[in-house]
Amino acid sequence: MPLTYISLLQDAQVSDSTCHWLRGKRITSIKTVAWMISLSDALHNFIDGLAIGASFTVSVLTGFSTSTAIFCEEFPHELGDFVILLNAGMSVPQAIFFNLLSSMSCYIGLVFGILLGSSFAPNAIFALAGGMFLYIALADMFPEMDSIAREQRETSSKIIFFLIQNAGLLSGFTIILLITMFAGNINLG
């Protein structure tokens, strides 16, 4: 067979399973954990969008404070998901694409949050989002922080790690507390 014919056959075989711009492994060879992460992140982002939409129906300031809190939570979350997708066998373009695809569900949640928040009391949406944030903190974040702290060998590094963890938690609590306390004094116009 001529060499060009073989390369055309190989290109046809590759195009059956992947797009040219999503270069990487075949979709079937990627570990299941990548698909679980993508789907659960899409649901998580949908609920984030619900909370943001419902917050903007209450007031613009509530919407901005909720958006700020969700951004502070989502930025490290999405970076972690990106690393998990890479470790599950995705290429960098595939991981970026599927991470962005799951993030787009936030916009769908935003539309539903605005529609539901303006016709119903948004407190039910806030309860759902608050419960999700508490679950993430108690089921994922705190056990992970505890296991990392246990890996530290020296007492001084354990103390430093403890201080860094608590400084991060306390700074987040303080930011949200300040936004809540001074929300009436903030003028956006």
Contact map, one row per residue, 1 for C-alpha under 8 A:
111011000000000000000000000000000000000000000000000000000000000000000000000000000000000000000000000000000000000000000000000000000000000000000000000000000000000000000000000000000000000000000
111111000000000000000000000000000000000000000000000000000000000000000000000000000000000000000000000000000000000000000000000000000000000000000000000000000000000000000000000000000000000000000
111111100000000000000000000000000000000000000000000000000000000000000000000000000000000000000000000000000000000000000000000000000000000000000000000000000000000000000000000000000000000000000
011111110000000000000000000000000000000000000000000000000000000000000000000000000000000000000000000000000000000000000000000000000000000000000000000000000000000000000000000000000000000000000
111111111000000000000000000000000000000000000000000000000000000000000000000000000000000000000000000000000000000000000000000000000000000000000000000000000000000000000000000000000000000000000
111111111100000000000000000000000000000000000000000000000000000000000000000000000000000000000000000000000000000000000000000000000000000000000000000000000000000000000000000000000000000000000
001111111110000000000000000000000000000000000000000000000000000000000000000000000000000000000000000000000000000000000000000000000000000000000000000000000000000000000000000000000000000000000
000111111111000000000000000000000000000000000000000000000000000000000000000000000000000000000000000000000000000000000000000000000000000000000000000000000000000000000000000000000000000000000
000011111111100000000000000000000000000000000000000000000000000000000000000000000000000000000000000000000000000000000000000000000000000000000000000000000000000000000000000000000000000000000
000001111111110000000000000000000000000000000000000000000000000000000000000000000000000000000000000000000000000000000000000000000000000000000000000000000000000000000000000000000000000000000
000000111111111000000000000000000000000000000000000000000000000000000000000000000000000000000000000000000000000000000000000000000000000000000000000000000000000000000000000000000000000000000
000000011111111100000000000000000000000000000000000000000000000000000000000000000000000000000000000000000000000000000000000000000000000000000000000000000000000000000000000000000000000000000
000000001111111110000000000000000000000000000000000000000000000000000000000000000000000000000000000000000000000000000000000000000000000000000000000000000000000000000000000000000000000000000
000000000111111111000000000000000000000000000000000000000000000000000000000000000000000000000000000000000000000000000000000000000000000000000000000000000000000000000000000000000000000000000
000000000011111111110000000000000000000000000000000000000000000000000000000000000000000000000000000000000000000000000000000000000000000000000000000000000000000000000000000000000000000000000
000000000001111111000000000000000000000000000000000000000000000000000000000000000000000000000000000000000000000000000000000000000000000000000000000000000000000000000000000000000000000000000
000000000000111111100000011000000000000000000000000000000000000000000000000000000000000000000000000000000000000000000000000000000000000000000000000000000000000000000000000000000000000000000
000000000000011111110111111000000000000000000000000000000000000000000000000000000000000000000000000000000000000000000000000000000000000000000000000000000000000000000000000000000000000000000
000000000000001011111110000000000000000000000000000000000000000000000000000000000000000000000000000000000000000000000000000000000000000000000000000000000000000000000000000000000000000000000
000000000000001001111110000000000000000000000000000000000000000000000000000000000000000000000000000000000000000000000000000000000000000000000000000000000000000000000000000000000000000000000
000000000000000000111110000000000000000000000000000000000000000000000000000000000000000000001000000000000000000000000000000000000000000000000000000000000000000000000000000000000000000000000
000000000000000001111111000000000000000000000000000000000000000000000000000000000000000000101100100000000000000000000000000000000000000000000000000000000000000000000000000000000000000000000
000000000000000001111111100000000000000000000000000000000000000000000000000000000000000000101100000000000000000000000000000000000000000000000000000000000000000000000000000000000000000000000
000000000000000001000111110000000000000000000000000000000000000000000000000000000000000001111100000000000000000000000000000000000000000000000000000000000000000000000000000000000000000000000
000000000000000001000011111011000000000000000000000000000000000000000000000000000000000011100000000000000000000000000000000000000000000000000000000000000000000000000000000000000000000000000
000000000000000011000001111111000000000000000000000000000000000000000000000000000000000000000000000000000000000000000000000000000000000000000000000000000000000000000000000000000000000000000
000000000000000011000000111111000000000000000000000000000000000000000000000000000000000000000000000000000000000000000000000000000000000000000000000000000000000000000000000000000000000000000
000000000000000000000000011111000000000000000000000000000000000000000000000000000000000000000000000000000000000000000000000000000000000000000000000000000000000000000000000000000000000000000
000000000000000000000000111111100000000000000000000000000000000000000000000000000000000010000000000000000000000000000000000000000000000000000000000000000000000000000000000000000000000000000
000000000000000000000000111111110100000000000000000000000000000000000000000000000000000111000000000000000000000000000000000000000000000000000000000000000000000000000000000000000000000000000
000000000000000000000000000011111110000000000000000000000000000000000000000000000000000110000000000000000000000000000000000000000000000000000000000000000000000000000000000000000000000000000
000000000000000000000000000001111111000000000000000000000000000000000000000000000000000100000000000000000000000000000000000000000000000000000000000000000000000000000000000000000000000000000
000000000000000000000000000000111111100000000000000000000000000000000000000000000000100100000000000000000000000000000000000000000000000000000000000000000000000000000000000000000000000000000
000000000000000000000000000001111111110000000000000000000000000000000000000000000001100100000000000000000000000000000000000000000000000000000000000000000000000000000000000000000000000000000
000000000000000000000000000000111111111000000000000000000000000000000000000000000000000000000000000000000000000000000000000000000000000000000000000000000000000000000000000000000000000000000
000000000000000000000000000000011111111100000000000000000000000000000000000000000000000000000000000000000000000000000000000000000000000000000000000000000000000000000000000000000000000000000
000000000000000000000000000000001111111110000000000000000000000000000000000000001000100000000000000000000000000000000000000000000000000000000000000000000000000000000000000000000000000000000
000000000000000000000000000000000111111111000000000000000000000000000000000000000000000000000000011001000000000000000000000000000000000000000000000000000000000000000000000000000000000000000
000000000000000000000000000000000011111111100000000000000000000000000000000000000000000000000000000001000000000000000000000000000000000000000000000000000000000000000000000000000000000000000
000000000000000000000000000000000001111111110000000000000000000000000000000000000000000000000000000000000000000000000000000000000000000000000000000000000000000000000000000000000000000000000
000000000000000000000000000000000000111111111000000000000000000000000000000000000000000000000000000001100000000000000000000000000000000000000000000000000000000000000000000000000000000000000
000000000000000000000000000000000000011111111100000000000000000000000000000000000000000000000000000011111100000000000000000000000000000000000000000000000000000000000000000000000000000000000
000000000000000000000000000000000000001111111110000000000000000000000000000000000000000000000000000000001000000000000000000000000000000000000000000000000000000000000000000000000000000000000
000000000000000000000000000000000000000111111111000000000000000000000000000000000000000000000000000000000000000000000000000000000000000000000000000000000000000000000000000000000000000000000
000000000000000000000000000000000000000011111111100000000000000000000000000000000000000000000000000001111100100000000000000000000000000000000000000000000000000000000000000000000000000000000
000000000000000000000000000000000000000001111111110000000000000000000000000000000000000000000000000000001111110000000000000000000000000000000000000000000000000000000000000000000000000000000
000000000000000000000000000000000000000000111111111000000000000000000000000000000000000000000000000000000100100000000000000000011000000000000000000000000000000000000000000000000000000000000
000000000000000000000000000000000000000000011111111100000000000000000100000000000000000000000000000000000100110000000000000000001000000000000000000000000000000000000000000000000000000000000
000000000000000000000000000000000000000000001111111110000000000000000000000000000000000000000000000000001111111010000000000000000000000000000000000000000000000000000000000000000000000000000
000000000000000000000000000000000000000000000111111111000000000000000000000000000000000000000000000000000100111111000000000010001000000000000000000000000000000000000000000000000000000000000
000000000000000000000000000000000000000000000011111111100000000001000000000000000000000000000000000000000000010010000000000011001000000000000000000000000000000000000000000000000000000000000
000000000000000000000000000000000000000000000001111111110000001001100000000000000000000000000000000000000000010010000000000000000000000000000000000000000000000000000000000000000000000000000
000000000000000000000000000000000000000000000000111111111000001000000000000000000000000000000000000000000000111111101000000000000000000000000000000000000000000000000000000000000000000000000
000000000000000000000000000000000000000000000000011111111100001000000000000000000000000000000000000000000000010011011100010011000000000000000000000000000000000000000000000000000000000000000
000000000000000000000000000000000000000000000000001111111111011001000000000000000000000000000000000000000000000000001000010000000000000000000000000000000000000000000000000000000000000000000
000000000000000000000000000000000000000000000000000111111111111100000000000000000000000000000000000000000000000001000000000000000000000000000000000000000000000000000000000000000000000000000
000000000000000000000000000000000000000000000000000011111111001000000000000000000000000000000000000000000000000001001100000000000000000000000000000000000000000000000000000000000000000000000
000000000000000000000000000000000000000000000000000001111111011000000000000000000000000000000000000000000000000000001000010000000000000000000000000000000000000000000000000000000000000000000
000000000000000000000000000000000000000000000000000000111111111000000000000000000000000000000000000000000000000000000000000000000000000000000000000000000000000000000000000000000000000000000
000000000000000000000000000000000000000000000000000000111111111100000000000000000000000000000000000000000000000000000000000000000000000000000000000000000000000000000000000000000000000000000
000000000000000000000000000000000000000000000000000000010011111110000000000000000000000000000000000000000000000000000000000000000000000000000000000000000000000000000000000000000000001001010
000000000000000000000000000000000000000000000000000000110111111111000000000000000000000000000000000000000000000000000000000000000000000000000000000000000000000000000000000000000000000000000
000000000000000000000000000000000000000000000000000111111111111111100000000000000000000000000000000000000000000000000000000000000000000000000000000000000000000000000000000000000000000000000
000000000000000000000000000000000000000000000000000000010001111111110000000000000000000000000000000000000000000000000000000000000000000000000000000000000000000000000000000000000000000000000
000000000000000000000000000000000000000000000000000000000000111111111000000000000000000000000000000000000000000000000000000000000000000000000000000000000000000000000000000000010010000000000
000000000000000000000000000000000000000000000000001100100000011111111100000000000000000000000000000000000000000000000000000000000000000000000000000000000000000000000000000000000000000000000
000000000000000000000000000000000000000000000000000100000000001111111110000000000000000000000000000000000000000000000000000000000000000000000000000000000000000000000000000000000000000000000
000000000000000000000000000000000000000000000000000000000000000111111111000000000000000000000000000000000000000000000000000000000000000000000000000000000000000000000000000000000000000000000
000000000000000000000000000000000000000000000000000000000000000011111111100000000000000000000000000000000000000000000000000000000000000000000000000000000000000000000000000000010000000000000
000000000000000000000000000000000000000000000001000000000000000001111111110000000000000000000000000000000000000000000000000000000000000000000000000000000000000000000000000000000000000000000
000000000000000000000000000000000000000000000000000000000000000000111111111000000000000000000000000000000000000000000000000000000000000000000000000000000000000000000000000000000000000000000
000000000000000000000000000000000000000000000000000000000000000000011111111100000000000000000000000000000000000000000000000000000000000000000000000000000000000000000000000000000000000000000
000000000000000000000000000000000000000000000000000000000000000000001111111110000000000000000000000000000000000000000000000000000000000000000000000000000000000000000000000000000000000000000
000000000000000000000000000000000000000000000000000000000000000000000111111111000000000000000000000000000000000000000000000000000000000000000000000000000000000000000000000000000000000000000
000000000000000000000000000000000000000000000000000000000000000000000011111111100000000000000000000000000000000000000000000000000000000000000000000000000000000000000000000000000000000000000
000000000000000000000000000000000000000000000000000000000000000000000001111111110000000000000000000000000000000000000000000000000000000000000000000000000000000000000000000000000000000000000
000000000000000000000000000000000000000000000000000000000000000000000000111111111000000000000000000000000000000000000000000000000000000000000000000000000000000000000000000000000000000000000
000000000000000000000000000000000000000000000000000000000000000000000000011111111100000000000000001000000000000000000000000000000000000000000000000000000000000000000000000000000000000000000
000000000000000000000000000000000000000000000000000000000000000000000000001111111110000000000000000000000000000000000000000000000000000000000000000000000000000000000000000000000000000000000
000000000000000000000000000000000000000000000000000000000000000000000000000111111111000000000000000000000000000000000000000000000000000000000000000000000000000000000000000000000000000000000
000000000000000000000000000000000000100000000000000000000000000000000000000011111111100000000000001000000000000000000000000000000000000000000000000000000000000000000000000000000000000000000
000000000000000000000000000000000000000000000000000000000000000000000000000001111111110000000011001000000000000000000000000000000000000000000000000000000000000000000000000000000000000000000
000000000000000000000000000000000000000000000000000000000000000000000000000000111111111000000000000000000000000000000000000000000000000000000000000000000000000000000000000000000000000000000
000000000000000000000000000000000100000000000000000000000000000000000000000000011111111100000000000000000000000000000000000000000000000000000000000000000000000000000000000000000000000000000
000000000000000000000000000000001100100000000000000000000000000000000000000000001111111111000010000000000000000000000000000000000000000000000000000000000000000000000000000000000000000000000
000000000000000000000000000000000000000000000000000000000000000000000000000000000111111111110010000000000000000000000000000000000000000000000000000000000000000000000000000000000000000000000
000000000000000000000000000000000000000000000000000000000000000000000000000000000011111111000000000000000000000000000000000000000000000000000000000000000000000000000000000000000000000000000
000000000000000000000000000001111100000000000000000000000000000000000000000000000001111111000000000000000000000000000000000000000000000000000000000000000000000000000000000000000000000000000
000000000000000000000000100011100000000000000000000000000000000000000000000000000000111111100000000000000000000000000000000000000000000000000000000000000000000000000000000000000000000000000
000000000000000000000001100001000000000000000000000000000000000000000000000000000000111111110110000000000000000000000000000000000000000000000000000000000000000000000000000000000000000000000
000000000000000000000111100000000000000000000000000000000000000000000000000000000000010011111110000000000000000000000000000000000000000000000000000000000000000000000000000000000000000000000
000000000000000000000001000000000000000000000000000000000000000000000000000000000000010001111111000000000000000000000000000000000000000000000000000000000000000000000000000000000000000000000
000000000000000000001111000000000000000000000000000000000000000000000000000000000000000000111111100000000000000000000000000000000000000000000000000000000000000000000000000000000000000000000
000000000000000000000111000000000000000000000000000000000000000000000000000000000000000001111111110000000000000000000000000000000000000000000000000000000000000000000000000000000000000000000
000000000000000000000000000000000000000000000000000000000000000000000000000000000100110001111111111000000000000000000000000000000000000000000000000000000000000000000000000000000000000000000
000000000000000000000000000000000000000000000000000000000000000000000000000000000100000000011111111100000000000000000000000000000000000000000000000000000000000000000000000000000000000000000
000000000000000000000100000000000000000000000000000000000000000000000000000000000000000000001111111110000000000000000000000000000000000000000000000000000000000000000000000000000000000000000
000000000000000000000000000000000000010000000000000000000000000000000000000000000000000000000111111111000000000000000000000000000000000000000000000000000000000000000000000000000000000000000
000000000000000000000000000000000000010000000000000000000000000000000000000001001100000000000011111111100000000000000000000000000000000000000000000000000000000000000000000000000000000000000
000000000000000000000000000000000000000000000000000000000000000000000000000000000000000000000001111111110000000000000000000000000000000000000000000000000000000000000000000000000000000000000
000000000000000000000000000000000000000001000000000000000000000000000000000000000000000000000000111111111000000000000000000000000000000000000000000000000000000000000000000000000000000000000
000000000000000000000000000000000000011011001000000000000000000000000000000000000000000000000000011111111000000000000000000000000000000000000000000000000000000000000000000000000000000000000
000000000000000000000000000000000000000011001000000000000000000000000000000000000000000000000000001111111100000000000000000000000000000000000000000000000000000000000000000000000000000000000
000000000000000000000000000000000000000001001000000000000000000000000000000000000000000000000000000111111111000000000000000000000000000000000000000000000000000000000000000000000000000000000
000000000000000000000000000000000000000001101100100000000000000000000000000000000000000000000000000011111111100000000000000000000000000000000000000000000000000000000000000000000000000000000
000000000000000000000000000000000000000001001111110000000000000000000000000000000000000000000000000000111111110000000000000000000000000000000000000000000000000000000000000000000000000000000
000000000000000000000000000000000000000000000100100000000000000000000000000000000000000000000000000000011111111000000000000000000000000000000000000000000000000000000000000000000000000000000
000000000000000000000000000000000000000000000100100000000000000000000000000000000000000000000000000000011111111100000000000000000000000000000000000000000000000000000000000000000000000000000
000000000000000000000000000000000000000000001111110010000000000000000000000000000000000000000000000000001111111110000000000000000000000000000000000000000000000000000000000000000000000000000
000000000000000000000000000000000000000000000101111111000000000000000000000000000000000000000000000000000111111111000000000000000000000000000000000000000000000000000000000000000000000000000
000000000000000000000000000000000000000000000000110010000000000000000000000000000000000000000000000000000011111111100000000000000000000000000000000000000000000000000000000000000000000000000
000000000000000000000000000000000000000000000000010010000000000000000000000000000000000000000000000000000001111111110000000000000000000000000000000000000000000000000000000000000000000000000
000000000000000000000000000000000000000000000000111111000000000000000000000000000000000000000000000000000000111111111000000010000000000000000000000000000000000000000000000000000000000000000
000000000000000000000000000000000000000000000000010011011000000000000000000000000000000000000000000000000000011111111100000000000000000000000000000000000000000000000000000000000000000000000
000000000000000000000000000000000000000000000000000010000000000000000000000000000000000000000000000000000000001111111110000000000000000000000000000000000000000000000000000000000000000000000
000000000000000000000000000000000000000000000000000001000000000000000000000000000000000000000000000000000000000111111111110000000000000000000000000000000000000000000000000000000000000000000
000000000000000000000000000000000000000000000000000011101100000000000000000000000000000000000000000000000000000011111111110010000000000000000000000000000000000000000000000000000000000000000
000000000000000000000000000000000000000000000000000001001000000000000000000000000000000000000000000000000000000001111111110000000000000000000000000000000000000000000000000000000000000000000
000000000000000000000000000000000000000000000000000000000000000000000000000000000000000000000000000000000000000000111111100000000000000000000000000000000000000000000000000000000000000000000
000000000000000000000000000000000000000000000000000000000000000000000000000000000000000000000000000000000000000000011111110000000000000000000000000000000000000000000000000000000000000000000
000000000000000000000000000000000000000000000000000000000000000000000000000000000000000000000000000000000000000000011111111100000000000000000000000000000000000000000000000000000000000000000
000000000000000000000000000000000000000000000000000001100100000000000000000000000000000000000000000000000000000000011101111111000000000000000000000000000000000000000000000000000000000000000
000000000000000000000000000000000000000000000000000000000000000000000000000000000000000000000000000000000000000000000000111111100000000000000000000000000000000000000000000000000000000000000
000000000000000000000000000000000000000000000000000000000000000000000000000000000000000000000000000000000000000000000000111111110000000000000000000000000000000000000000000000000000000000000
000000000000000000000000000000000000000000000000011001000000000000000000000000000000000000000000000000000000000010001000011111111000000000000000000000000000000000000000000000000000000000000
000000000000000000000000000000000000000000000000001001000000000000000000000000000000000000000000000000000000000000000000011111111100000000000000000000000000000000000000000000000000000000000
000000000000000000000000000000000000000000000000000000000000000000000000000000000000000000000000000000000000000000000000001111111110000000000000000000000000000000000000000000000000000000000
000000000000000000000000000000000000000000000010000000000000000000000000000000000000000000000000000000000000000000000000000111111111000000000000000000000000000000000000000000000000000000000
000000000000000000000000000000000000000000000011011000000000000000000000000000000000000000000000000000000000000000000000000011111111100000000000000000000000000000000000000000000000000000000
000000000000000000000000000000000000000000000000000000000000000000000000000000000000000000000000000000000000000000000000000001111111110000000000000000000000000000000000000000000000000000000
000000000000000000000000000000000000000000000000000000000000000000000000000000000000000000000000000000000000000000000000000000111111111000000000000000000000000000000000000000000000000000000
000000000000000000000000000000000000000000000000000000000000000000000000000000000000000000000000000000000000000000000000000000011111111100000000000000000000000000000000000000000000000000000
000000000000000000000000000000000000000000000000000000000000000000000000000000000000000000000000000000000000000000000000000000001111111110000000000000000000000000000000000000000000000000000
000000000000000000000000000000000000000000000000000000000000000000000000000000000000000000000000000000000000000000000000000000000111111111000000000000000000000000000000000000000000000000000
000000000000000000000000000000000000000000000000000000000000000000000000000000000000000000000000000000000000000000000000000000000011111111110000000000000000000000000000000000000000000000000
000000000000000000000000000000000000000000000000000000000000000000000000000000000000000000000000000000000000000000000000000000000001111111111000000000000000000000000000000000000000000000000
000000000000000000000000000000000000000000000000000000000000000000000000000000000000000000000000000000000000000000000000000000000000111111111100000000000000000000000000000000000000000000000
000000000000000000000000000000000000000000000000000000000000000000000000000000000000000000000000000000000000000000000000000000000000011111111110000000000000000000000000000000000000000000000
000000000000000000000000000000000000000000000000000000000000000000000000000000000000000000000000000000000000000000000000000000000000001111111110000000000000000000000000000000000000000000000
000000000000000000000000000000000000000000000000000000000000000000000000000000000000000000000000000000000000000000000000000000000000001111111111000000000000000000000000000000000000000000000
000000000000000000000000000000000000000000000000000000000000000000000000000000000000000000000000000000000000000000000000000000000000000111111111100000000000000000000000000000000000000000000
000000000000000000000000000000000000000000000000000000000000000000000000000000000000000000000000000000000000000000000000000000000000000011111111110000000000000000000000000000000000000000000
000000000000000000000000000000000000000000000000000000000000000000000000000000000000000000000000000000000000000000000000000000000000000001111111111000000000000000000000000000000000000000000
000000000000000000000000000000000000000000000000000000000000000000000000000000000000000000000000000000000000000000000000000000000000000000011111111100000000000000000000000000000000000000000
000000000000000000000000000000000000000000000000000000000000000000000000000000000000000000000000000000000000000000000000000000000000000000001111111110000000000000001000000000000000000000000
000000000000000000000000000000000000000000000000000000000000000000000000000000000000000000000000000000000000000000000000000000000000000000000111111111000000000000000000000000000000000000000
000000000000000000000000000000000000000000000000000000000000000000000000000000000000000000000000000000000000000000000000000000000000000000000011111111100000000000000000000000000000000000000
000000000000000000000000000000000000000000000000000000000000000000000000000000000000000000000000000000000000000000000000000000000000000000000001111111110000000000000000000000000000000000000
000000000000000000000000000000000000000000000000000000000000000000000000000000000000000000000000000000000000000000000000000000000000000000000000111111110000010011000000000000000000000000000
000000000000000000000000000000000000000000000000000000000000000000000000000000000000000000000000000000000000000000000000000000000000000000000000011111111000010000000000000000000000000000000
000000000000000000000000000000000000000000000000000000000000000000000000000000000000000000000000000000000000000000000000000000000000000000000000001111111000000000000000000000000000000000000
000000000000000000000000000000000000000000000000000000000000000000000000000000000000000000000000000000000000000000000000000000000000000000000000000111111110110000000000000000000000000000000
000000000000000000000000000000000000000000000000000000000000000000000000000000000000000000000000000000000000000000000000000000000000000000000000000001111110110000000000000000000000000000000
000000000000000000000000000000000000000000000000000000000000000000000000000000000000000000000000000000000000000000000000000000000000000000000000000000011111110000000000000000000000000000000
000000000000000000000000000000000000000000000000000000000000000000000000000000000000000000000000000000000000000000000000000000000000000000000000000000011111111000000000000000000000000000000
000000000000000000000000000000000000000000000000000000000000000000000000000000000000000000000000000000000000000000000000000000000000000000000000000000000111111100000000000000000000000000000
000000000000000000000000000000000000000000000000000000000000000000000000000000000000000000000000000000000000000000000000000000000000000000000000000000011111111110000000000000000000000000000
000000000000000000000000000000000000000000000000000000000000000000000000000000000000000000000000000000000000000000000000000000000000000000000000000011011111111111000000000000000000000000000
000000000000000000000000000000000000000000000000000000000000000000000000000000000000000000000000000000000000000000000000000000000000000000000000000000000011111111100000000000000000000000000
000000000000000000000000000000000000000000000000000000000000000000000000000000000000000000000000000000000000000000000000000000000000000000000000000000000001111111110000000000000000000000000
000000000000000000000000000000000000000000000000000000000000000000000000000000000000000000000000000000000000000000000000000000000000000000000000000010000000111111111000000000000000000000000
000000000000000000000000000000000000000000000000000000000000000000000000000000000000000000000000000000000000000000000000000000000000000000000000000010000000011111111100000000000000000000000
000000000000000000000000000000000000000000000000000000000000000000000000000000000000000000000000000000000000000000000000000000000000000000000000000000000000001111111110000000000000000000000
000000000000000000000000000000000000000000000000000000000000000000000000000000000000000000000000000000000000000000000000000000000000000000000000000000000000000111111111000000000000000000000
000000000000000000000000000000000000000000000000000000000000000000000000000000000000000000000000000000000000000000000000000000000000000000000000100000000000000011111111100000000000000000000
000000000000000000000000000000000000000000000000000000000000000000000000000000000000000000000000000000000000000000000000000000000000000000000000000000000000000001111111110000000000000000000
000000000000000000000000000000000000000000000000000000000000000000000000000000000000000000000000000000000000000000000000000000000000000000000000000000000000000000111111111000000000000000000
000000000000000000000000000000000000000000000000000000000000000000000000000000000000000000000000000000000000000000000000000000000000000000000000000000000000000000011111111100000000000000000
000000000000000000000000000000000000000000000000000000000000000000000000000000000000000000000000000000000000000000000000000000000000000000000000000000000000000000001111111110000000000000000
000000000000000000000000000000000000000000000000000000000000000000000000000000000000000000000000000000000000000000000000000000000000000000000000000000000000000000000111111111000000000000000
000000000000000000000000000000000000000000000000000000000000000000000000000000000000000000000000000000000000000000000000000000000000000000000000000000000000000000000011111111100000000000000
000000000000000000000000000000000000000000000000000000000000000000000000000000000000000000000000000000000000000000000000000000000000000000000000000000000000000000000001111111110000000000000
000000000000000000000000000000000000000000000000000000000000000000000000000000000000000000000000000000000000000000000000000000000000000000000000000000000000000000000000111111111000000000000
000000000000000000000000000000000000000000000000000000000000000000000000000000000000000000000000000000000000000000000000000000000000000000000000000000000000000000000000011111111100000000000
000000000000000000000000000000000000000000000000000000000000000000000000000000000000000000000000000000000000000000000000000000000000000000000000000000000000000000000000001111111110000000000
000000000000000000000000000000000000000000000000000000000000000010001000000000000000000000000000000000000000000000000000000000000000000000000000000000000000000000000000000111111111000000000
000000000000000000000000000000000000000000000000000000000000000000000000000000000000000000000000000000000000000000000000000000000000000000000000000000000000000000000000000011111111100000000
000000000000000000000000000000000000000000000000000000000000000000000000000000000000000000000000000000000000000000000000000000000000000000000000000000000000000000000000000001111111111000000
000000000000000000000000000000000000000000000000000000000000000010000000000000000000000000000000000000000000000000000000000000000000000000000000000000000000000000000000000000111111111000000
000000000000000000000000000000000000000000000000000000000000000000000000000000000000000000000000000000000000000000000000000000000000000000000000000000000000000000000000000000011111111000000
000000000000000000000000000000000000000000000000000000000000000000000000000000000000000000000000000000000000000000000000000000000000000000000000000000000000000000000000000000001111111100000
000000000000000000000000000000000000000000000000000000000000000000000000000000000000000000000000000000000000000000000000000000000000000000000000000000000000000000000000000000000111111111000
000000000000000000000000000000000000000000000000000000000000100000000000000000000000000000000000000000000000000000000000000000000000000000000000000000000000000000000000000000000111111111000
000000000000000000000000000000000000000000000000000000000000000000000000000000000000000000000000000000000000000000000000000000000000000000000000000000000000000000000000000000000000111111100
000000000000000000000000000000000000000000000000000000000000000000000000000000000000000000000000000000000000000000000000000000000000000000000000000000000000000000000000000000000000011111100
000000000000000000000000000000000000000000000000000000000000100000000000000000000000000000000000000000000000000000000000000000000000000000000000000000000000000000000000000000000000011111110
000000000000000000000000000000000000000000000000000000000000000000000000000000000000000000000000000000000000000000000000000000000000000000000000000000000000000000000000000000000000000111111
000000000000000000000000000000000000000000000000000000000000100000000000000000000000000000000000000000000000000000000000000000000000000000000000000000000000000000000000000000000000000001111
000000000000000000000000000000000000000000000000000000000000000000000000000000000000000000000000000000000000000000000000000000000000000000000000000000000000000000000000000000000000000000111
